[in-house]
């Protein structure tokens, strides 16, 4: 049945692609930052062309098609990044924001799939809930807010998503069970000492020296405190201290991210980070604290959903791509607290006219063919979730 459903969706999709390409260009050109996607939301509501469009979280959009019951929700992201675009495309954004993570492709593909599903509504075994979520790129994250406000509570039996990825080969889709994206927590480190003259360091307790040793020591979190078979990374993104070359300041700060692929490692590594910082500072006559801003959980692909999707890839003319697991994070991980989840990665490596640059690069611009690929992969994910009896 899942194969029949997928083939019907794919045939219905064929007629949607010319319009989807136009929508992609419009969405790309109107790129808007997190929590400010008002124009994007208006464009989406217009493109969906249904009276059943529902607004959530000010700029989020949901539209449902199909029979009664719990839906398969398909997530696409609205927001852009604060990047000056350098693609040279005629539809490039010029407002200082840019869809440098493929969100324009994800949205236009989901528009096409929703409209295709409307034409075969009587064949849908489960409702399809097209869910356009704001603020994936910034805190507070849209997915976190969706859960806290109960927007999807009781409405879905599975939540799926598709993301383009420049490290997966073109023509293939990576679908792995288990963790595929890491959790991410922001750590702010504050070291307090006592300031003084740079010529008399023995009269001070230097917080810069203590912070420097702490930053270096924190690298042992991954190299010596974690099972070598588990993936994690700690990176410091900024350091601040002092106002003059000859003055030892009273305090020094640093900020970074702790990313962990295995959920069971997340809390222990946070506590280890606190211990390392506090004891290192104490050894230098200073005191320190670590402030944690909890971010996204790991994105976990439910095993049954992943297995079903893998079996359907050939029906959509995809090869099974190499395993894609990364310490990148996505707020899609929050949805695992509500329902079984599945994230597919559509390959861009080697695609026609695709720049060989990473995500979040000012020249990142997937080719138009990526819209077709993402829509087909979204159809695979929907059919896979619909095939499970009962749906999770």
C-alpha positions in Angstrom: 0.0 0.0 0.0 2.8 2.4 0.8 4.3 1.8 -2.7 0.9 2.6 -4.3 0.5 5.7 -2.2 4.0 6.9 -3.1 3.5 6.4 -6.8 0.3 8.3 -6.7 1.9 11.2 -4.9 4.9 11.2 -7.3 2.6 11.3 -10.4 0.6 14.1 -8.8 3.8 16.0 -8.0 4.8 16.2 -11.7 2.4 18.9 -12.5 3.5 21.1 -9.5 7.1 21.7 -10.2 6.9 24.7 -12.6 5.0 26.6 -9.9 7.2 25.3 -7.1 10.3 26.8 -8.9 8.6 30.2 -9.0 7.6 29.9 -5.3 11.2 28.9 -4.4 12.6 32.1 -6.1 10.0 34.3 -4.3 10.7 32.7 -1.0 14.5 33.0 -1.5 14.2 36.7 -2.4 12.1 37.6 0.6 14.5 35.9 3.2 13.6 37.0 6.7 15.3 36.5 10.1 14.0 34.2 12.9 10.7 35.3 14.5 10.2 38.0 11.8 9.0 35.8 8.9 5.8 37.8 8.3 6.2 38.3 4.5 7.2 34.6 4.2 4.1 33.5 6.0 1.9 35.6 3.8 3.5 34.2 0.7 3.1 30.6 2.0 -0.6 31.2 2.8 -1.2 32.5 -0.7 0.7 29.6 -2.3 -1.1 26.9 -0.4 -4.4 28.4 -1.6 -6.6 26.7 1.0 -9.1 28.1 3.4 -7.8 25.7 6.0 -4.5 27.5 6.5 -3.9 28.0 10.3 -1.5 30.5 11.7 0.6 29.5 14.7 3.3 31.4 16.7 2.6 34.6 14.8 4.4 33.5 11.6 4.0 29.7 11.5 1.7 28.1 9.0 -0.1 24.8 9.1 -2.4 23.2 6.4 -4.1 19.8 6.5 -5.4 17.5 3.8 -6.8 14.0 4.1 -9.2 12.0 6.3 -9.9 12.5 10.0 -7.4 11.2 12.5 -3.9 11.8 13.5 -1.8 13.2 10.8 1.7 12.7 9.5 3.3 16.2 10.0 5.9 17.3 7.5 8.1 20.1 8.8 9.7 22.8 6.7 11.5 25.9 8.1 10.7 29.6 7.4 13.7 31.6 8.7 16.9 32.8 7.0 20.3 33.6 8.4 22.0 37.0 9.0 24.3 36.5 6.0 25.0 38.9 3.1 24.3 36.8 0.0 27.0 36.3 -2.6 25.4 33.9 -5.0 24.8 36.3 -7.9 21.4 34.7 -8.5 18.8 37.0 -10.1 16.5 36.2 -7.2 19.1 36.7 -4.5 18.0 38.4 -1.3 19.3 41.9 -0.8 18.2 42.6 2.8 21.1 41.2 4.8 19.3 37.9 5.4 19.8 34.8 3.3 18.4 31.3 2.9 21.8 29.7 3.3 20.6 26.4 4.8 18.1 25.3 2.1 14.9 26.5 3.9 13.6 28.1 0.7 14.0 24.7 -1.0 12.3 22.8 1.8 9.3 25.2 1.8 8.7 25.3 -1.9 9.0 21.5 -2.0 6.4 21.1 0.7 4.0 23.5 -1.0 4.3 21.3 -4.1 3.7 18.1 -2.1 0.7 19.6 -0.3 -1.0 20.7 -3.5 -0.2 17.2 -5.0 -1.8 15.5 -2.0 -4.9 17.7 -2.4 -5.5 16.2 -5.9 -5.4 12.6 -4.5 -7.0 13.4 -1.2 -9.3 10.3 -1.4 -6.3 8.0 -1.6 -4.6 9.3 1.5 -4.7 6.7 4.4 -3.7 9.4 6.9 -4.0 13.2 6.9 -0.9 15.1 5.7 -0.2 18.1 7.9 2.1 20.6 6.1 3.8 22.5 8.9 5.9 25.5 8.2 7.8 26.3 11.4 9.4 29.7 12.2 12.7 30.3 14.0 14.8 27.1 13.4 18.0 29.1 13.4 17.7 31.1 16.6 16.6 30.9 20.2 13.9 30.6 21.4 13.6 27.9 18.8 10.3 27.5 17.0 10.1 23.8 17.7 10.6 24.4 21.4 7.8 27.0 21.4 5.5 24.7 19.4 5.8 22.0 22.1 5.4 24.5 25.0 2.2 25.9 23.5 0.8 22.5 22.6 0.3 23.4 18.9 0.7 19.8 17.7 -0.5 17.9 20.8 -2.9 15.1 19.9 -2.8 16.0 16.2 0.0 13.9 14.8 1.3 10.3 15.0 4.6 11.0 13.4 6.7 14.0 12.4 9.0 13.9 9.5 11.4 16.4 7.7 13.8 16.5 4.8 17.0 18.6 4.7 19.4 19.2 1.8 23.0 18.4 2.6 26.1 19.2 0.6 28.1 16.2 1.9 25.6 13.5 0.7 25.9 12.5 -3.0 23.5 13.9 -5.5 20.8 11.3 -6.4 20.9 9.7 -3.0 19.1 10.1 0.4 20.7 9.3 3.7 18.2 7.6 6.1 19.8 6.2 9.3 18.0 5.0 12.4 19.0 6.5 15.7 20.7 9.8 16.4 21.5 11.8 13.2 22.0 15.3 14.6 23.6 16.2 18.0 22.1 18.0 20.9 23.5 21.5 21.4 24.0 23.6 24.6 25.5 27.0 24.9 28.1 27.4 27.6 29.1 30.8 29.1 32.2 30.6 31.2 32.8 33.5 33.7 36.1 33.6 35.6 36.5 36.2 38.4 39.9 37.0 39.9 41.4 40.3 41.2 42.9 42.8 38.9 46.1 44.8 39.0 49.1 46.2 37.1 50.6 44.1 34.4 54.1 44.6 35.9 53.1 43.1 39.2 51.1 39.9 38.4 52.0 38.5 41.9 49.7 41.1 43.4 46.7 40.0 41.3 44.8 36.8 40.5 44.8 36.7 36.7 41.4 35.6 35.3 42.7 35.6 31.7 45.4 33.1 32.5 42.9 30.9 34.4 40.4 31.1 31.6 43.0 30.3 29.0 44.0 27.1 30.9 40.3 26.2 31.3 39.6 26.5 27.6 42.5 24.2 26.8 41.5 21.8 29.6 37.9 21.6 28.3 39.2 19.9 25.1 39.8 16.9 27.3 36.0 16.6 27.7 35.9 14.8 24.3 39.4 13.3 24.1 39.7 11.9 27.7 36.3 11.9 29.4 34.0 10.4 26.7 33.8 6.9 25.2 35.9 7.2 21.9 33.0 5.5 20.0 30.6 8.4 20.9 30.6 11.6 19.0 30.8 15.0 20.7 32.5 18.3 20.2 33.2 21.4 22.4 34.0 24.6 20.6 34.7 28.1 22.0 33.3 30.8 19.8 34.3 34.0 21.7 36.5 35.2 24.5 36.3 38.6 26.2 38.5 40.2 28.8 40.3 43.4 29.7 40.4 47.0 28.4 44.1 47.8 28.3 47.4 46.1 27.5 49.0 46.8 30.9 46.0 46.1 33.1 45.1 42.6 34.5 41.3 42.7 34.6 39.0 41.5 37.4 37.1 39.0 35.2 37.3 37.1 31.9 34.5 35.4 29.9 34.2 32.9 27.1 31.3 31.3 25.2 31.0 28.1 23.3 28.8 25.1 22.3 28.8 21.6 23.6 27.3 19.2 21.0 26.6 15.5 21.9 25.3 12.8 19.6 24.3 10.3 22.2 21.6 11.7 24.6 23.0 9.7 27.6 26.2 11.7 27.4 24.6 15.2 27.5 24.2 15.8 31.2 27.4 14.1 32.3 29.5 16.2 29.9 27.8 19.4 31.2 28.8 18.5 34.7 32.3 17.6 33.7 32.6 21.0 32.0 31.6 22.7 35.2 34.2 20.7 37.2 37.0 21.4 34.8 36.3 25.1 34.8 35.8 25.5 38.5 38.9 23.5 39.6 41.1 25.1 37.0 40.1 28.6 38.1 40.7 27.6 41.7 44.2 26.4 40.9 44.9 30.0 39.7 43.4 31.7 42.8 40.2 32.6 40.9 36.6 31.5 41.1 34.5 30.5 38.1 31.0 29.5 37.0 29.5 27.9 33.9 26.1 29.0 32.7 24.3 26.6 30.5 21.6 27.6 28.0 20.0 24.4 27.0 19.5 24.1 23.3 18.2 21.4 21.0 18.0 17.7 21.9 19.5 15.2 19.5 17.5 14.4 16.5 16.5 10.7 16.7 15.2 8.7 13.7 12.7 6.1 14.9 13.9 2.7 13.7 10.6 1.6 12.1 10.2 4.9 10.2 13.8 4.8 9.0 13.5 1.2 7.8 10.2 1.9 5.9 11.7 5.0 4.2 14.8 3.1 3.1 12.7 0.5 1.4 10.8 3.1 -0.6 13.8 5.1 -1.9 14.1 3.2 -5.1 10.5 3.9 -5.9 11.3 7.6 -5.9 14.5 7.1 -8.0 16.9 7.6 -5.1 19.9 5.5 -4.1 20.5 5.0 -0.4 23.2 7.5 0.6 26.0 6.9 3.0 25.3 7.3 6.7 24.9 10.9 7.6 25.3 11.6 11.3 26.7 14.9 12.4 27.3 17.1 15.4 25.3 19.8 13.7 22.0 20.4 15.5 18.4 21.1 14.5 15.5 22.0 16.6 13.6 19.2 14.9 15.0 17.2 17.8 12.4 18.7 20.1 9.6 16.9 18.2 11.0 13.6 19.4 9.4 14.4 22.8 6.0 14.4 21.2 6.0 11.7 18.5 8.3 9.4 16.6 10.4 11.4 14.2 12.3 10.9 10.9 14.8 13.2 9.2 16.0 12.5 5.7 19.1 14.1 4.1 18.9 14.8 0.4 22.3 14.9 -1.3 23.7 17.9 -3.1 27.3 16.8 -3.7 27.8 16.6 -7.5 24.4 18.1 -8.3 24.3 20.2 -11.6 25.3 23.8 -11.1 25.7 23.3 -7.3 28.4 25.4 -5.7 30.8 23.3 -3.7 30.4 25.1 -0.4 29.0 24.1 3.0 25.7 25.0 4.7 25.6 28.6 6.0 28.0 29.9 3.3 27.2 33.1 1.5 27.3 31.3 -1.9 25.2 28.3 -0.8 22.5 28.0 -3.5 21.0 24.5 -4.3 20.1 24.1 -7.9 16.4 24.1 -9.0 16.5 20.3 -9.3 16.9 20.2 -5.5 13.3 21.3 -5.2 12.2 18.2 -7.1 14.4 16.0 -5.1 13.2 17.3 -1.7 9.6 17.0 -2.7 10.1 13.4 -3.7 11.9 12.7 -0.5 9.1 14.3 1.5 6.7 12.0 -0.3 8.8 9.0 0.7 8.8 10.1 4.3 5.0 10.6 4.3 4.4 7.2 2.7 6.8 5.5 5.1 5.0 6.9 8.1 1.6 6.1 6.6 2.7 2.5 6.0 3.1 1.7 9.7 0.1 0.0 11.1 -0.9 1.4 13.5 1.0 4.6 12.9 3.3 5.3 15.8 
